[in-house]
Amino acid sequence: MLRVKIQHKYHLQCTQCGHVTPNFWTWFDQGQQCPACGSKHSEVWYNRRYQRLNRIMKRKPDSFWHYFPFLPLLRRRHIISRGEGAVPVERWNFLEAYAKEKHGLDIRVHVYRSDLNGGTGTFKDPAASMAASLFNELGIKQYCIASTGNSATAYARYLSMAHVNCSVFMPEDAIRTSEATISSYGQQVFRVKGDYSKAKEIAAGYAKIHGILMSTGNIDPIRVEAKKTMVFEWLRQMEQFPDVYIQAVSGGTGPIAIDKGIREIRHLYPELSNPRFLLVQSDGCDPMVQAWEQAEANGFPEGFEKNYPVIDHPATEVPTLATGNPASYPIIAKLVKQSGGTFLRMREAKLVAVGKLTAYEQKVIPGPASAVCLAGFFIALQKNLIKDGETVLINIGEGPNRAPLFLEQMIYTSHNVSNVEECAPHSIDDYRTQLWNDVLE
């Protein structure tokens, strides 16, 4: 356990009143909230020379810990990592060709493959690595988290590597594969009779009764600091920083982290600004889209971001995005509005079709949440939300290993036969037209 009374690497600052918390162990001791105003939203800032960042970017990383000088850990020996955050930004030419042929747009389309993360293959791995490393350094042995699946799976694995006991609270409709994975690491699972909101309520009560730390959700500075390194990686890998950013959204740490990362290094890159955030939800659970549509219809009145619906027991085929009570919407909505972006709704009936097309054209099989995100690209084109000459970045999440039932639905080339005469060679090209029609019709 490392407890240093005074350290000069970083501090936390309340976004509401500016109160400074000197370190993370103090942050935890004060209940992960500002002691002056009670806000749970504080950001980490560093006493470091950022001129080093350019030199660091010239070297290929093996994980997001490549950016250790700008992360809130004091000793490298406490790092718990599986190569997360060092994922490639790929150019997906088939999406560029479609935009050119059908919409007359000459754009560059890049995809950030979070499914290639080395921990559990999800967008959540860097945050889980950050948490495990920090707890390892501070000697924290108990933690709890409410999750629809991906966060809990990532935290369960990384915290078990750090010998931290993690209690996971999952809604009753969470994927059983997630429950099995978490349990296999020896971590405790409480399957709550209710939706995600109920799981968070019981988790909060459990944390209070037993004096255990609990994840504070999408504004958790642990999550934000890990995920902000996406900005550093895009600057390192891409010729041009994205004009448009597309992501499936449940809570919304991604946009929050991108905004934080840009503000942190703007003195080095004064021309850098947030991309237009196009955030996608499915029609099975779309409280942010509903809130945005109402605000837009009313001309975005003062305080519009504070009004959003709560969907109890969302009926969705994408449990990892089943956040019916989007408490982070006020923050996300303001970022989207300032960026000139919007929220998009896709139909869950198109999930499998998008998955099949992506696997066929790119040889990448997406999970259901990733399919939601990719569907957002086609919707954005239909709504003229992407301009000629722009660079688009699509951040996809889990792969099919996180949702085996979704993968099974993608079977479409099989034949039941009883003799060899019923078998004949095929041509892959014969499937292309129907796959595209299934997505676009």
DRENDO-1510 file (C-alpha; in Angstrom, 1 decimal, always signed):
<recs>
REC; n; res; u; v; w
REC; 1; MET; +0.0; +0.0; +0.0 .
REC; 2; LEU; +1.3; +3.4; -1.0 .
REC; 3; ARG; +0.0; +6.3; +1.0 .
REC; 4; VAL; +2.0; +9.5; +0.4 .
REC; 5; LYS; +0.8; +12.5; +2.3 .
REC; 6; ILE; +2.0; +14.9; -0.3 .
REC; 7; GLN; +2.5; +14.2; -4.0 .
REC; 8; HIS; +2.9; +16.7; -6.8 .
REC; 9; LYS; +2.0; +14.7; -9.9 .
REC; 10; TYR; -1.8; +15.4; -9.9 .
REC; 11; HIS; -4.8; +16.7; -8.1 .
REC; 12; LEU; -8.6; +16.4; -8.5 .
REC; 13; GLN; -10.7; +19.6; -9.0 .
REC; 14; CYS; -14.5; +19.8; -8.6 .
REC; 15; THR; -16.2; +20.9; -11.8 .
REC; 16; GLN; -18.9; +22.7; -9.8 .
REC; 17; CYS; -17.1; +24.8; -7.2 .
REC; 18; GLY; -13.4; +24.3; -8.0 .
REC; 19; HIS; -12.5; +22.6; -4.7 .
REC; 20; VAL; -9.2; +20.8; -4.9 .
REC; 21; THR; -8.8; +17.3; -3.6 .
REC; 22; PRO; -5.0; +16.4; -3.4 .
REC; 23; ASN; -5.1; +12.8; -4.3 .
REC; 24; PHE; -7.2; +9.7; -4.9 .
REC; 25; TRP; -7.0; +8.3; -1.4 .
REC; 26; THR; -8.4; +11.5; -0.1 .
REC; 27; TRP; -11.1; +11.4; -2.8 .
REC; 28; PHE; -12.0; +7.9; -1.6 .
REC; 29; ASP; -11.9; +8.9; +2.1 .
REC; 30; GLN; -14.4; +11.7; +1.4 .
REC; 31; GLY; -16.9; +9.4; -0.3 .
REC; 32; GLN; -15.9; +10.2; -3.9 .
REC; 33; GLN; -17.5; +13.5; -3.8 .
REC; 34; CYS; -16.6; +17.2; -3.2 .
REC; 35; PRO; -16.6; +18.0; +0.5 .
REC; 36; ALA; -17.5; +21.6; -0.3 .
REC; 37; CYS; -20.5; +21.3; -2.5 .
REC; 38; GLY; -21.3; +17.5; -2.7 .
REC; 39; SER; -20.8; +17.2; -6.4 .
REC; 40; LYS; -19.5; +13.8; -7.6 .
REC; 41; HIS; -17.9; +15.2; -10.7 .
REC; 42; SER; -14.3; +16.1; -10.2 .
REC; 43; GLU; -11.5; +16.0; -12.9 .
REC; 44; VAL; -7.9; +15.1; -12.6 .
REC; 45; TRP; -5.2; +17.7; -13.6 .
REC; 46; TYR; -1.5; +17.2; -13.7 .
REC; 47; ASN; +1.6; +19.2; -12.7 .
REC; 48; ARG; +3.6; +17.9; -15.7 .
REC; 49; ARG; +5.4; +19.3; -18.8 .
REC; 50; TYR; +3.2; +18.3; -21.7 .
REC; 51; GLN; +6.0; +18.9; -24.2 .
REC; 52; ARG; +6.9; +15.3; -23.4 .
REC; 53; LEU; +3.6; +14.2; -24.9 .
REC; 54; ASN; +4.9; +14.7; -28.5 .
REC; 55; ARG; +7.9; +12.6; -27.8 .
REC; 56; ILE; +5.8; +9.8; -26.3 .
REC; 57; MET; +3.5; +9.8; -29.3 .
REC; 58; LYS; +6.3; +9.0; -31.6 .
REC; 59; ARG; +6.7; +5.6; -30.0 .
REC; 60; LYS; +4.2; +2.8; -30.5 .
REC; 61; PRO; +2.4; +1.9; -27.3 .
REC; 62; ASP; +1.8; -1.5; -25.8 .
REC; 63; SER; -1.2; -0.2; -23.7 .
REC; 64; PHE; -2.7; +3.1; -22.7 .
REC; 65; TRP; -0.2; +3.1; -19.9 .
REC; 66; HIS; +2.2; +4.4; -22.5 .
REC; 67; TYR; +0.9; +7.7; -21.3 .
REC; 68; PHE; +1.8; +7.1; -17.7 .
REC; 69; PRO; +3.1; +10.7; -17.0 .
REC; 70; PHE; -0.4; +11.9; -17.6 .
REC; 71; LEU; -2.3; +9.2; -15.6 .
REC; 72; PRO; -3.0; +9.3; -11.9 .
REC; 73; LEU; -0.7; +6.5; -10.7 .
REC; 74; LEU; +2.5; +7.2; -8.9 .
REC; 75; ARG; +4.5; +4.0; -9.4 .
REC; 76; ARG; +4.7; +1.9; -12.6 .
REC; 77; ARG; +5.2; -1.3; -10.6 .
REC; 78; HIS; +1.5; -1.1; -9.5 .
REC; 79; ILE; +0.2; -1.3; -13.1 .
REC; 80; ILE; -2.3; -4.1; -13.9 .
REC; 81; SER; -2.5; -4.4; -17.7 .
REC; 82; ARG; -3.3; -6.7; -20.6 .
REC; 83; GLY; -2.5; -4.4; -23.5 .
REC; 84; GLU; -5.7; -2.5; -23.4 .
REC; 85; GLY; -6.0; +0.9; -25.1 .
REC; 86; ALA; -3.3; +0.2; -27.7 .
REC; 87; VAL; -5.8; -0.6; -30.5 .
REC; 88; PRO; -5.4; +0.4; -34.1 .
REC; 89; VAL; -7.5; +3.0; -35.9 .
REC; 90; GLU; -8.5; +1.2; -39.1 .
REC; 91; ARG; -9.7; +2.6; -42.4 .
REC; 92; TRP; -12.9; +0.9; -43.6 .
REC; 93; ASN; -13.0; +1.4; -47.3 .
REC; 94; PHE; -16.3; -0.2; -47.9 .
REC; 95; LEU; -18.1; +2.5; -45.9 .
REC; 96; GLU; -16.2; +5.2; -47.8 .
REC; 97; ALA; -17.2; +3.6; -51.1 .
REC; 98; TYR; -20.8; +3.5; -50.1 .
REC; 99; ALA; -20.8; +7.2; -49.0 .
REC; 100; LYS; -19.2; +8.1; -52.4 .
REC; 101; GLU; -21.5; +6.0; -54.5 .
REC; 102; LYS; -24.8; +6.7; -52.8 .
REC; 103; HIS; -24.4; +10.1; -51.3 .
REC; 104; GLY; -21.6; +11.7; -53.4 .
REC; 105; LEU; -19.4; +12.3; -50.4 .
REC; 106; ASP; -15.6; +12.0; -50.5 .
REC; 107; ILE; -15.0; +11.2; -46.8 .
REC; 108; ARG; -12.5; +9.2; -44.8 .
REC; 109; VAL; -14.0; +6.6; -42.4 .
REC; 110; HIS; -11.9; +5.3; -39.6 .
REC; 111; VAL; -13.0; +2.7; -37.0 .
REC; 112; TYR; -11.5; +2.5; -33.5 .
REC; 113; ARG; -11.6; -1.2; -32.7 .
REC; 114; SER; -12.3; -1.4; -29.0 .
REC; 115; ASP; -13.1; -5.1; -29.4 .
REC; 116; LEU; -9.3; -5.6; -29.8 .
REC; 117; ASN; -8.6; -4.6; -26.3 .
REC; 118; GLY; -6.4; -7.2; -24.6 .
REC; 119; GLY; -8.5; -7.7; -21.4 .
REC; 120; THR; -12.1; -8.6; -22.2 .
REC; 121; GLY; -12.4; -7.1; -25.7 .
REC; 122; THR; -14.6; -4.2; -24.8 .
REC; 123; PHE; -14.5; -0.4; -24.5 .
REC; 124; LYS; -14.4; -0.9; -20.7 .
REC; 125; ASP; -11.0; -2.5; -20.4 .
REC; 126; PRO; -8.8; +0.7; -20.0 .
REC; 127; ALA; -11.0; +2.0; -17.2 .
REC; 128; ALA; -10.9; -1.4; -15.4 .
REC; 129; SER; -7.1; -1.5; -15.8 .
REC; 130; MET; -6.9; +2.0; -14.3 .
REC; 131; ALA; -9.1; +1.1; -11.4 .
REC; 132; ALA; -7.2; -2.2; -10.7 .
REC; 133; SER; -3.8; -0.4; -10.8 .
REC; 134; LEU; -5.0; +2.4; -8.6 .
REC; 135; PHE; -6.5; +0.0; -6.0 .
REC; 136; ASN; -3.3; -2.0; -6.2 .
REC; 137; GLU; -1.3; +1.1; -5.3 .
REC; 138; LEU; -3.6; +2.2; -2.5 .
REC; 139; GLY; -4.2; -1.2; -1.0 .
REC; 140; ILE; -8.0; -1.2; -1.6 .
REC; 141; LYS; -9.4; -4.7; -1.3 .
REC; 142; GLN; -13.2; -4.3; -1.7 .
REC; 143; TYR; -15.2; -2.7; -4.6 .
REC; 144; CYS; -18.7; -2.9; -6.0 .
REC; 145; ILE; -20.2; -2.0; -9.3 .
REC; 146; ALA; -23.7; -2.0; -10.9 .
REC; 147; SER; -23.5; -3.0; -14.6 .
REC; 148; THR; -25.5; -4.3; -17.5 .
REC; 149; GLY; -22.5; -6.5; -18.5 .
REC; 150; ASN; -19.4; -5.1; -20.1 .
REC; 151; SER; -18.1; -2.9; -17.3 .
REC; 152; ALA; -18.7; -5.6; -14.7 .
REC; 153; THR; -16.9; -8.2; -16.8 .
REC; 154; ALA; -13.9; -6.0; -17.3 .
REC; 155; TYR; -13.7; -4.9; -13.7 .
REC; 156; ALA; -14.2; -8.5; -12.5 .
REC; 157; ARG; -11.2; -9.7; -14.5 .
REC; 158; TYR; -8.8; -6.8; -13.8 .
REC; 159; LEU; -9.7; -6.5; -10.1 .
REC; 160; SER; -9.2; -10.2; -9.6 .
REC; 161; MET; -5.7; -9.8; -11.1 .
REC; 162; ALA; -5.1; -7.1; -8.4 .
REC; 163; HIS; -6.5; -9.4; -5.7 .
REC; 164; VAL; -9.4; -7.0; -5.1 .
REC; 165; ASN; -12.8; -8.4; -4.2 .
REC; 166; CYS; -15.5; -7.1; -6.6 .
REC; 167; SER; -19.2; -7.5; -5.9 .
REC; 168; VAL; -21.2; -7.1; -9.1 .
REC; 169; PHE; -24.9; -6.1; -9.2 .
REC; 170; MET; -26.6; -7.0; -12.5 .
REC; 171; PRO; -30.2; -6.5; -13.7 .
REC; 172; GLU; -32.2; -9.7; -14.2 .
REC; 173; ASP; -32.1; -9.4; -18.0 .
REC; 174; ALA; -28.3; -9.2; -18.1 .
REC; 175; ILE; -26.6; -11.7; -20.5 .
REC; 176; ARG; -25.8; -15.0; -18.7 .
REC; 177; THR; -22.5; -15.2; -20.5 .
REC; 178; SER; -21.4; -12.1; -18.6 .
REC; 179; GLU; -22.6; -13.6; -15.3 .
REC; 180; ALA; -20.7; -16.8; -16.0 .
REC; 181; THR; -17.5; -14.9; -17.0 .
REC; 182; ILE; -17.6; -12.8; -13.8 .
REC; 183; SER; -18.2; -15.8; -11.6 .
REC; 184; SER; -15.3; -17.7; -13.3 .
REC; 185; TYR; -12.9; -15.0; -12.0 .
REC; 186; GLY; -14.1; -15.7; -8.4 .
REC; 187; GLN; -16.0; -12.4; -8.1 .
REC; 188; GLN; -19.4; -12.2; -6.5 .
REC; 189; VAL; -22.5; -11.6; -8.6 .
REC; 190; PHE; -25.9; -10.3; -7.3 .
REC; 191; ARG; -28.5; -10.7; -10.0 .
REC; 192; VAL; -31.1; -8.1; -9.0 .
REC; 193; LYS; -34.9; -8.7; -9.6 .
REC; 194; GLY; -35.4; -5.5; -11.6 .
REC; 195; ASP; -33.7; -3.3; -14.2 .
REC; 196; TYR; -30.4; -1.5; -14.2 .
REC; 197; SER; -31.7; +1.4; -12.1 .
REC; 198; LYS; -32.8; -1.2; -9.4 .
REC; 199; ALA; -29.3; -2.8; -9.6 .
REC; 200; LYS; -27.7; +0.6; -9.0 .
REC; 201; GLU; -30.0; +1.3; -6.1 .
REC; 202; ILE; -29.2; -2.0; -4.3 .
REC; 203; ALA; -25.5; -1.6; -5.1 .
REC; 204; ALA; -25.4; +1.8; -3.5 .
REC; 205; GLY; -27.1; +0.4; -0.4 .
REC; 206; TYR; -24.6; -2.4; -0.2 .
REC; 207; ALA; -21.7; +0.0; -0.5 .
REC; 208; LYS; -23.0; +2.2; +2.2 .
REC; 209; ILE; -23.8; -0.6; +4.7 .
REC; 210; HIS; -20.4; -2.3; +4.3 .
REC; 211; GLY; -18.3; +0.8; +3.7 .
REC; 212; ILE; -17.2; -0.4; +0.3 .
REC; 213; LEU; -16.1; +1.8; -2.6 .
REC; 214; MET; -18.6; +1.9; -5.6 .
REC; 215; SER; -18.2; +3.0; -9.1 .
REC; 216; THR; -19.6; +6.5; -9.6 .
REC; 217; GLY; -20.6; +5.7; -13.2 .
REC; 218; ASN; -19.8; +7.7; -16.3 .
REC; 219; ILE; -18.2; +10.7; -14.6 .
REC; 220; ASP; -15.9; +8.6; -12.5 .
REC; 221; PRO; -12.5; +10.2; -12.8 .
REC; 222; ILE; -10.9; +6.7; -13.0 .
REC; 223; ARG; -12.9; +5.9; -16.1 .
REC; 224; VAL; -12.4; +9.3; -17.7 .
REC; 225; GLU; -8.7; +9.4; -17.2 .
REC; 226; ALA; -8.2; +6.0; -18.8 .
REC; 227; LYS; -10.5; +6.7; -21.8 .
REC; 228; LYS; -9.1; +10.2; -22.5 .
REC; 229; THR; -6.0; +8.6; -23.9 .
REC; 230; MET; -8.1; +7.8; -27.0 .
REC; 231; VAL; -7.5; +11.5; -28.0 .
REC; 232; PHE; -3.7; +10.9; -27.7 .
REC; 233; GLU; -3.9; +7.8; -29.8 .
REC; 234; TRP; -6.0; +9.5; -32.6 .
REC; 235; LEU; -3.4; +12.3; -32.8 .
REC; 236; ARG; -0.7; +9.7; -33.0 .
REC; 237; GLN; -2.3; +7.5; -35.6 .
REC; 238; MET; -4.5; +9.7; -37.8 .
REC; 239; GLU; -3.4; +12.3; -40.3 .
REC; 240; GLN; -6.4; +14.4; -39.4 .
REC; 241; PHE; -8.3; +14.6; -36.1 .
REC; 242; PRO; -11.9; +13.4; -36.7 .
REC; 243; ASP; -14.6; +15.9; -37.6 .
REC; 244; VAL; -17.3; +13.5; -36.7 .
REC; 245; TYR; -17.4; +10.9; -33.9 .
REC; 246; ILE; -20.0; +8.1; -33.8 .
REC; 247; GLN; -20.6; +5.9; -30.8 .
REC; 248; ALA; -23.5; +3.8; -29.4 .
REC; 249; VAL; -24.3; +5.3; -26.0 .
REC; 250; SER; -25.6; +3.9; -22.8 .
REC; 251; GLY; -24.1; +6.2; -20.2 .
REC; 252; GLY; -21.6; +8.3; -22.2 .
REC; 253; THR; -18.2; +8.2; -20.7 .
REC; 254; GLY; -16.7; +8.3; -24.2 .
REC; 255; PRO; -17.7; +11.9; -25.1 .
REC; 256; ILE; -16.9; +13.0; -21.6 .
REC; 257; ALA; -13.4; +11.6; -21.8 .
REC; 258; ILE; -12.8; +13.0; -25.3 .
REC; 259; ASP; -13.8; +16.4; -24.1 .
REC; 260; LYS; -11.5; +16.1; -21.1 .
REC; 261; GLY; -8.6; +14.9; -23.1 .
REC; 262; ILE; -8.9; +17.8; -25.6 .
REC; 263; ARG; -9.1; +20.4; -22.9 .
REC; 264; GLU; -6.1; +18.9; -21.2 .
REC; 265; ILE; -3.8; +19.4; -24.2 .
REC; 266; ARG; -5.4; +22.4; -25.9 .
REC; 267; HIS; -2.4; +24.6; -24.9 .
REC; 268; LEU; -0.3; +22.3; -27.1 .
REC; 269; TYR; -2.9; +22.0; -29.9 .
REC; 270; PRO; -4.9; +25.3; -29.9 .
REC; 271; GLU; -6.8; +24.3; -33.1 .
REC; 272; LEU; -8.1; +21.1; -31.5 .
REC; 273; SER; -11.8; +20.9; -30.7 .
REC; 274; ASN; -14.4; +18.3; -30.1 .
REC; 275; PRO; -15.7; +16.4; -33.1 .
REC; 276; ARG; -19.4; +16.5; -33.8 .
REC; 277; PHE; -20.8; +13.9; -31.5 .
REC; 278; LEU; -23.4; +11.7; -33.2 .
REC; 279; LEU; -24.5; +9.3; -30.4 .
REC; 280; VAL; -26.7; +6.4; -31.2 .
REC; 281; GLN; -29.3; +4.5; -29.2 .
REC; 282; SER; -31.6; +1.7; -30.3 .
REC; 283; ASP; -35.4; +2.0; -30.3 .
REC; 284; GLY; -35.5; -0.6; -27.5 .
REC; 285; CYS; -33.9; +1.9; -25.0 .
REC; 286; ASP; -33.6; +5.5; -26.2 .
REC; 287; PRO; -34.2; +7.9; -23.3 .
REC; 288; MET; -31.4; +10.3; -24.5 .
REC; 289; VAL; -32.9; +10.4; -28.0 .
REC; 290; GLN; -36.3; +11.1; -26.7 .
REC; 291; ALA; -35.0; +13.9; -24.5 .
REC; 292; TRP; -33.0; +15.4; -27.4 .
REC; 293; GLU; -36.0; +15.3; -29.8 .
REC; 294; GLN; -38.2; +17.1; -27.2 .
REC; 295; ALA; -35.6; +19.7; -26.6 .
REC; 296; GLU; -35.0; +20.2; -30.3 .
REC; 297; ALA; -38.8; +20.6; -30.9 .
REC; 298; ASN; -38.9; +23.3; -28.2 .
REC; 299; GLY; -35.9; +25.2; -29.5 .
REC; 300; PHE; -33.5; +24.0; -26.8 .
REC; 301; PRO; -34.8; +26.2; -24.0 .
REC; 302; GLU; -32.6; +27.1; -21.0 .
REC; 303; GLY; -31.9; +24.1; -18.9 .
REC; 304; PHE; -33.1; +21.7; -21.6 .
REC; 305; GLU; -30.4; +19.1; -20.6 .
REC; 306; LYS; -32.0; +18.6; -17.2 .
REC; 307; ASN; -35.2; +17.1; -18.7 .
REC; 308; TYR; -35.1; +13.5; -19.8 .
REC; 309; PRO; -37.4; +10.5; -19.5 .
REC; 310; VAL; -36.8; +7.4; -17.4 .
REC; 311; ILE; -37.6; +4.1; -19.0 .
REC; 312; ASP; -38.3; +1.3; -16.5 .
REC; 313; HIS; -37.5; -2.2; -17.6 .
REC; 314; PRO; -36.4; -1.3; -21.2 .
REC; 315; ALA; -37.3; -4.0; -23.7 .
REC; 316; THR; -34.1; -4.2; -25.7 .
REC; 317; GLU; -32.1; -6.9; -27.4 .
REC; 318; VAL; -28.9; -5.0; -26.4 .
REC; 319; PRO; -28.7; -5.5; -22.6 .
REC; 320; THR; -25.3; -3.8; -22.5 .
REC; 321; LEU; -27.0; -0.5; -23.6 .
REC; 322; ALA; -30.0; -0.9; -21.3 .
REC; 323; THR; -29.6; +2.3; -19.3 .
REC; 324; GLY; -33.2; +3.5; -18.9 .
REC; 325; ASN; -32.3; +6.2; -16.4 .
REC; 326; PRO; -29.4; +8.2; -18.1 .
REC; 327; ALA; -28.2; +10.3; -15.2 .
REC; 328; SER; -25.2; +11.5; -17.2 .
REC; 329; TYR; -27.5; +13.0; -19.9 .
REC; 330; PRO; -27.2; +16.6; -18.6 .
REC; 331; ILE; -23.5; +16.5; -19.2 .
REC; 332; ILE; -23.6; +14.6; -22.5 .
REC; 333; ALA; -26.4; +16.7; -23.9 .
REC; 334; LYS; -24.4; +19.9; -23.4 .
REC; 335; LEU; -21.4; +18.4; -25.1 .
REC; 336; VAL; -23.4; +17.2; -28.0 .
REC; 337; LYS; -25.1; +20.6; -28.4 .
REC; 338; GLN; -21.8; +22.5; -28.2 .
REC; 339; SER; -20.2; +20.2; -30.8 .
REC; 340; GLY; -23.1; +20.7; -33.3 .
REC; 341; GLY; -23.9; +17.0; -33.0 .
REC; 342; THR; -27.1; +15.1; -32.3 .
REC; 343; PHE; -28.6; +11.9; -31.0 .
REC; 344; LEU; -29.7; +9.2; -33.4 .
REC; 345; ARG; -32.1; +6.3; -33.1 .
REC; 346; MET; -31.7; +3.0; -34.9 .
REC; 347; ARG; -34.2; +0.2; -35.2 .
REC; 348; GLU; -33.2; -3.0; -33.4 .
REC; 349; ALA; -34.8; -5.0; -36.2 .
REC; 350; LYS; -31.7; -4.0; -38.3 .
REC; 351; LEU; -29.2; -5.3; -35.7 .
REC; 352; VAL; -28.5; -8.6; -37.4 .
REC; 353; ALA; -28.5; -7.2; -40.9 .
REC; 354; VAL; -25.8; -4.7; -39.9 .
REC; 355; GLY; -23.8; -7.4; -38.3 .
REC; 356; LYS; -24.0; -9.6; -41.4 .
REC; 357; LEU; -23.0; -6.8; -43.7 .
REC; 358; THR; -20.1; -5.8; -41.6 .
REC; 359; ALA; -18.8; -9.3; -41.3 .
REC; 360; TYR; -19.2; -9.9; -45.1 .
REC; 361; GLU; -17.6; -6.7; -46.3 .
REC; 362; GLN; -14.9; -6.0; -43.6 .
REC; 363; LYS; -14.4; -9.6; -42.2 .
REC; 364; VAL; -15.1; -8.1; -38.7 .
REC; 365; ILE; -18.0; -9.6; -36.7 .
REC; 366; PRO; -19.5; -7.0; -34.4 .
REC; 367; GLY; -21.4; -7.5; -31.2 .
REC; 368; PRO; -24.9; -6.0; -30.9 .
REC; 369; ALA; -23.8; -2.7; -29.3 .
REC; 370; SER; -21.2; -2.3; -32.1 .
REC; 371; ALA; -24.0; -3.0; -34.7 .
REC; 372; VAL; -26.0; -0.1; -33.1 .
REC; 373; CYS; -23.0; +2.2; -33.6 .
REC; 374; LEU; -22.4; +1.1; -37.2 .
REC; 375; ALA; -26.1; +1.6; -38.0 .
REC; 376; GLY; -25.6; +5.2; -36.8 .
REC; 377; PHE; -23.2; +5.8; -39.7 .
REC; 378; PHE; -25.8; +4.9; -42.3 .
REC; 379; ILE; -28.5; +7.0; -40.5 .
REC; 380; ALA; -26.1; +9.9; -40.3 .
REC; 381; LEU; -25.6; +9.8; -44.1 .
REC; 382; GLN; -29.4; +9.6; -44.7 .
REC; 383; LYS; -29.9; +12.7; -42.5 .
REC; 384; ASN; -27.0; +14.6; -44.3 .
REC; 385; LEU; -25.1; +14.9; -41.0 .
REC; 386; ILE; -21.7; +14.2; -42.6 .
REC; 387; LYS; -20.1; +16.7; -45.0 .
REC; 388; ASP; -17.9; +16.2; -48.0 .
REC; 389; GLY; -14.3; +16.0; -47.2 .
REC; 390; GLU; -14.7; +15.2; -43.5 .
REC; 391; THR; -13.0; +12.5; -41.4 .
REC; 392; VAL; -15.4; +10.2; -39.5 .
REC; 393; LEU; -14.4; +8.1; -36.6 .
REC; 394; ILE; -16.6; +5.2; -35.5 .
REC; 395; ASN; -15.9; +3.8; -32.0 .
REC; 396; ILE; -17.2; +0.2; -31.9 .
REC; 397; GLY; -17.3; -1.8; -28.7 .
REC; 398; GLU; -17.7; -5.5; -28.0 .
REC; 399; GLY; -17.2; -8.3; -30.4 .
REC; 400; PRO; -19.5; -11.4; -30.8 .
REC; 401; ASN; -17.8; -13.3; -27.9 .
REC; 402; ARG; -19.7; -11.0; -25.6 .
REC; 403; ALA; -23.0; -12.0; -27.1 .
REC; 404; PRO; -23.1; -15.5; -28.5 .
REC; 405; LEU; -26.9; -15.5; -29.0 .
REC; 406; PHE; -26.5; -12.5; -31.4 .
REC; 407; LEU; -23.8; -14.4; -33.3 .
REC; 408; GLU; -26.1; -17.4; -33.8 .
REC; 409; GLN; -28.6; -15.1; -35.5 .
REC; 410; MET; -26.1; -14.3; -38.2 .
REC; 411; ILE; -26.3; -17.7; -39.8 .
REC; 412; TYR; -27.6; -17.3; -43.3 .
REC; 413; THR; -25.5; -19.5; -45.7 .
REC; 414; SER; -26.2; -23.0; -44.2 .
REC; 415; HIS; -28.1; -25.8; -45.9 .
REC; 416; ASN; -29.6; -28.9; -44.4 .
REC; 417; VAL; -28.7; -31.8; -46.6 .
REC; 418; SER; -29.0; -35.6; -46.6 .
REC; 419; ASN; -26.8; -36.6; -49.6 .
REC; 420; VAL; -24.0; -35.2; -51.7 .
REC; 421; GLU; -26.3; -34.5; -54.7 .
REC; 422; GLU; -27.9; -31.7; -52.7 .
REC; 423; CYS; -24.5; -29.9; -52.3 .
REC; 424; ALA; -23.1; -27.5; -54.9 .
REC; 425; PRO; -20.3; -24.9; -55.0 .
REC; 426; HIS; -21.3; -21.3; -54.3 .
REC; 427; SER; -20.0; -17.7; -55.0 .
REC; 428; ILE; -19.5; -15.3; -52.2 .
REC; 429; ASP; -20.5; -12.4; -54.4 .
REC; 430; ASP; -24.0; -13.8; -54.7 .
REC; 431; TYR; -24.8; -12.6; -51.2 .
REC; 432; ARG; -23.7; -9.0; -51.5 .
REC; 433; THR; -26.8; -7.4; -53.0 .
REC; 434; GLN; -29.2; -9.0; -50.5 .
REC; 435; LEU; -27.1; -8.1; -47.5 .
REC; 436; TRP; -26.9; -4.4; -48.5 .
REC; 437; ASN; -30.7; -4.3; -49.2 .
REC; 438; ASP; -31.4; -5.8; -45.8 .
REC; 439; VAL; -29.5; -2.9; -44.2 .
REC; 440; LEU; -30.8; -0.1; -46.4 .
REC; 441; GLU; -34.4; -0.9; -47.2 .
</recs>
